[in-house]
Amino acid sequence: DGDAKRRRLSQRLPRHSGAPRATVAAALREAGATWHEALCFAEPPEIPVPGVKLAQAVPAGTLLCQVPSHLHFSRTQCEATMPAIYAACEALPSADPEKRGEAADALCMAWLLSSQRAGGAESSQPRAGGGQAEGMAQWPALWRALAAVLLGLGQEFEEQHPYAWAWQGRQGRSWERTSSAEPELIAAQAQYVRTVYGCICDTLSSEHVPDEGIFLLSWLCLLTRRFRAPHGSALVPGIDFLNHSAAPNASSDWDEESGSVEVRALTDLKAGQQLTISYGSLSNPLLWRTYGFTLPCRTEPSFTCTFSHEELRVAAEAAEEVEDLPNLHLDTSRVTDELAAVLQASESAGKWLQKLLARRLEQAPELLQTKTLPMDTEDDLIRIQLSEPSGLANVSRNSMK
Ligand SMILES: C[S@@+](CC[C@H](N)C(=O)[O-])C[C@H]1O[C@@H](n2cnc3c(N)ncnc32)[C@H](O)[C@@H]1O
């Protein structure tokens, strides 16, 4: 009766007005974290997307934000607060503990958002058998302030995130310029989230099952606002308001021992400047499929090209060599698991990889002629489509010969 439990309200994300981000800054200070008085929030049209800016100048090296680990929305903190959810998720059908943990993290976020939507933690009554509502009272006030902001992100995700487009059967814009496997991959990753929700409905008792819209919103909040930490990954309230830049003006560092995160000015910063950090050295396809934005091509630090299973099969000729392999990502910044698997698959792998690259490059000659396409076009999809052949050209020039 999973279907009966499933509240099929919509694949739409919930629409709520979010609380102002400044309430999180106040809650951070109240909880003992550092949030420098020079920091304030800015919205479009002042800056392209909501973010943090400097209200006054600060010198290089200034500590702008420090958040201790007990305030992070991390698996350790969530599991300590909501053990019932993690215990229930042990029954999910995946054999991979990381996948079960990932589902439990999203459920925790969904529970936090649902409680906030229902009128805030203070007013929520313990429900029979749940064990969650009692736990909720112990959740940091900071998390509740954060939830009030995140509840307001539904519309933005619906307009900008490729997963939301896939959930609603929209592909956004046209991918016709190249034979990119990127849209197929995004659709599969987005579908996976709904599959996880289906498993939760089928496996867990109804008090643990949020409505689908809240679950999808929670997944997107974690996907776009959580960063890798020394012990797992964590959504750090406050730091999750900082936008990415390929040339950031602030560092964000984890203290390995205490687990706290610190943001410091990398240079002298002027009043009015937006504060930016680096989410990592990511290509436009990776930025797009994770965060739903891309950067100007000239700032792209690495390239990714995705090949469909079908392309792999054709290039490999001997079908059994790629039988168990999914899509392949060539990522110029690292050897991905899929690439390592291909290289180990057979002695001829290097040869047919070259063939794969050459075939794609043949299909995209006009994309490589930067004269015909503006490199800094505002269109995210064109940036992705430029990333793929640019990366292939680099790979085949430098390393594959
Ligand atoms: C960790 S949050 C950063 C803060 C967020 N802008 C907010 O409204 O609170 C990551 C999201 O911010 C947006 N973002 C971050 N850096 C960006 C950039 N350089 N250009 C456009 N959008 C960006 C994307 O929507 C991304 O999914």
The ligand as an SDF file (V2000), in Angstrom:
LIG
                    3D

 27 29  0  0  0  0  0  0  0  0999 V2000
   25.0280   27.2590   -1.5080 C   0  0  0  0  0  0  0  0  0  0  0  0
   23.7540   28.1490   -2.3140 S   0  0  0  0  0  0  0  0  0  0  0  0
   24.3690   29.8030   -2.3320 C   0  0  0  0  0  0  0  0  0  0  0  0
   23.3800   30.8670   -1.8450 C   0  0  0  0  0  0  0  0  0  0  0  0
   22.1160   30.9930   -2.6380 C   0  0  0  0  0  0  0  0  0  0  0  0
   22.2990   31.8800   -3.8080 N   0  0  0  0  0  0  0  0  0  0  0  0
   20.9580   31.5560   -1.8040 C   0  0  0  0  0  0  0  0  0  0  0  0
   20.0360   32.0490   -2.4130 O   0  0  0  0  0  0  0  0  0  0  0  0
   20.9480   31.4300   -0.5970 O   0  0  0  0  0  0  0  0  0  0  0  0
   24.0240   27.5400   -3.9460 C   0  0  0  0  0  0  0  0  0  0  0  0
   23.0580   28.0670   -4.9820 C   0  0  0  0  0  0  0  0  0  0  0  0
   23.3070   29.4480   -5.2310 O   0  0  0  0  0  0  0  0  0  0  0  0
   23.2620   29.7350   -6.6130 C   0  0  0  0  0  0  0  0  0  0  0  0
   24.6060   30.1500   -7.0300 N   0  0  0  0  0  0  0  0  0  0  0  0
   25.7650   30.0270   -6.3440 C   0  0  0  0  0  0  0  0  0  0  0  0
   26.7970   30.5780   -6.9980 N   0  0  0  0  0  0  0  0  0  0  0  0
   26.2880   31.0610   -8.1420 C   0  0  0  0  0  0  0  0  0  0  0  0
   26.8600   31.7460   -9.2700 C   0  0  0  0  0  0  0  0  0  0  0  0
   28.1630   32.0310   -9.3390 N   0  0  0  0  0  0  0  0  0  0  0  0
   26.0260   32.1040  -10.2780 N   0  0  0  0  0  0  0  0  0  0  0  0
   24.7030   31.8150  -10.2390 C   0  0  0  0  0  0  0  0  0  0  0  0
   24.1060   31.1650   -9.2150 N   0  0  0  0  0  0  0  0  0  0  0  0
   24.8850   30.7990   -8.1760 C   0  0  0  0  0  0  0  0  0  0  0  0
   22.7970   28.4710   -7.3030 C   0  0  0  0  0  0  0  0  0  0  0  0
   21.4040   28.5280   -7.4150 O   0  0  0  0  0  0  0  0  0  0  0  0
   23.2020   27.3930   -6.3280 C   0  0  0  0  0  0  0  0  0  0  0  0
   22.4010   26.2350   -6.4270 O   0  0  0  0  0  0  0  0  0  0  0  0
  1  2  1  0
  2  3  1  0
  2 10  1  0
  3  4  1  0
  4  5  1  0
  5  6  1  0
  5  7  1  0
  7  8  2  0
  7  9  1  0
 10 11  1  0
 11 12  1  0
 11 26  1  0
 12 13  1  0
 13 14  1  0
 13 24  1  0
 14 15  1  0
 14 23  1  0
 15 16  2  0
 16 17  1  0
 17 18  1  0
 17 23  2  0
 18 19  1  0
 18 20  2  0
 20 21  1  0
 21 22  2  0
 22 23  1  0
 24 25  1  0
 24 26  1  0
 26 27  1  0
M  CHG  2   2   1   9  -1
M  END
$$$$
